[in-house]
Amino acid sequence: MLYGKIIEELDAMAGDCSYKYLMKNDDPDTFDLDKCPYYLVTVSVDRVDFMSNLSAERDLKLSAYMLMAKGSTLMVKIDVLQRHEDAWEQVGDAIIIFVARDSKTGKAYKIPDMRPSAYDDILETSKCL
């Protein structure tokens, strides 16, 4: 049952990460979800890999970040860490894919493409795009 609950949490966290990516230029004080021109749909929980057994007795920490955003597709990576003594160890990860849909037509909604920042190694990053 622990794994089922974790999958639900991973999907919710990936959705939150995707919405934050799309809302990064919106004013949080005036944002109205009912007037949002898009909505997100989970396409797949592409990979969930656990490197070791999870313990219900130890704290878990989830860390989500955008891997890719292009066209109408958003890809989120989540690292699953568990406390072991005084350190956090990675015990799993997941890749979850969403698509943005136009809230009026239901068709694909064009999202801002993710671009490397000045701090990224652009030659290495371009191999992944």
C-alpha positions in Angstrom: 0.0 0.0 0.0 2.9 2.3 0.6 4.0 2.2 -3.0 0.4 3.1 -4.2 0.3 6.2 -2.0 3.8 7.2 -3.2 2.6 7.0 -6.8 -0.3 9.4 -6.0 2.1 11.8 -4.3 4.5 11.7 -7.2 1.8 12.5 -9.7 0.5 15.4 -7.5 3.9 16.8 -7.0 4.7 16.6 -10.7 1.5 18.4 -11.5 2.3 21.1 -9.0 5.8 21.5 -10.6 4.3 21.7 -14.1 1.7 24.3 -13.1 4.5 26.4 -11.3 6.5 26.2 -14.5 3.6 27.5 -16.6 2.6 30.1 -14.0 6.1 31.5 -13.4 5.2 34.8 -15.1 1.7 35.1 -13.6 0.9 37.3 -10.6 -0.1 34.8 -7.8 -2.3 37.5 -6.2 -4.6 37.8 -9.3 -4.3 34.3 -10.7 -7.7 32.6 -11.1 -7.6 28.9 -12.0 -11.2 29.1 -13.4 -10.0 31.7 -16.0 -6.8 29.8 -16.9 -6.5 29.2 -20.6 -5.1 25.7 -20.2 -5.3 22.6 -18.0 -2.8 19.7 -17.6 -3.4 16.0 -18.1 -1.1 13.3 -16.9 0.0 11.3 -20.0 2.1 8.8 -18.3 4.1 7.9 -15.2 6.9 6.9 -17.6 9.3 5.4 -15.0 9.3 4.8 -11.4 12.5 3.1 -10.2 13.2 2.2 -6.6 16.8 1.3 -5.9 16.1 -0.3 -2.6 13.1 -1.1 -0.3 11.4 1.8 1.3 10.9 1.8 5.1 7.7 3.2 6.6 9.8 3.9 9.7 12.0 6.6 8.0 11.2 10.0 6.6 10.8 10.4 2.8 11.7 13.5 0.8 10.5 14.2 -2.7 12.3 16.7 -5.0 10.7 17.6 -8.3 12.1 19.6 -11.2 11.4 20.2 -14.9 13.4 18.1 -17.3 11.7 19.3 -20.5 9.0 21.6 -21.7 8.3 21.8 -25.4 5.3 22.1 -27.6 2.5 21.1 -25.3 4.5 18.5 -23.4 6.0 18.8 -19.9 8.4 16.2 -18.4 9.1 16.2 -14.7 11.7 14.2 -12.8 11.2 13.5 -9.2 13.9 12.2 -6.9 12.8 10.1 -3.9 15.1 10.3 -0.9 14.9 8.6 2.4 16.6 9.5 5.6 19.3 7.1 6.7 20.9 8.0 10.0 21.9 11.7 9.5 21.9 11.8 5.7 19.4 11.6 2.8 20.0 8.8 0.3 18.3 8.5 -3.0 16.1 5.4 -3.0 14.1 6.0 -6.2 13.1 8.4 -9.0 10.3 8.9 -11.4 9.6 10.6 -14.7 6.1 11.9 -15.2 4.8 13.4 -18.5 2.0 15.9 -18.8 0.4 17.6 -21.8 -1.2 21.1 -21.7 -4.7 21.3 -23.2 -6.6 24.4 -24.3 -9.4 24.9 -21.7 -11.9 26.0 -24.4 -11.1 23.6 -27.3 -9.5 20.7 -25.5 -6.7 20.7 -28.2 -3.0 21.0 -27.6 -2.0 24.2 -25.8 1.4 25.7 -26.8 3.6 26.2 -23.7 6.8 28.2 -23.4 9.8 26.0 -24.4 12.3 25.4 -21.7 15.6 27.0 -22.5 19.0 26.5 -20.9 20.1 29.3 -18.6 23.4 31.1 -18.9 24.6 28.7 -16.1 23.9 25.5 -18.1 26.5 23.8 -20.3 24.7 24.6 -23.5 26.6 22.0 -25.6 25.7 19.2 -23.2 22.1 20.4 -22.8 21.5 20.7 -26.5 22.2 16.9 -26.9 19.2 16.3 -24.6 16.7 18.4 -26.5 
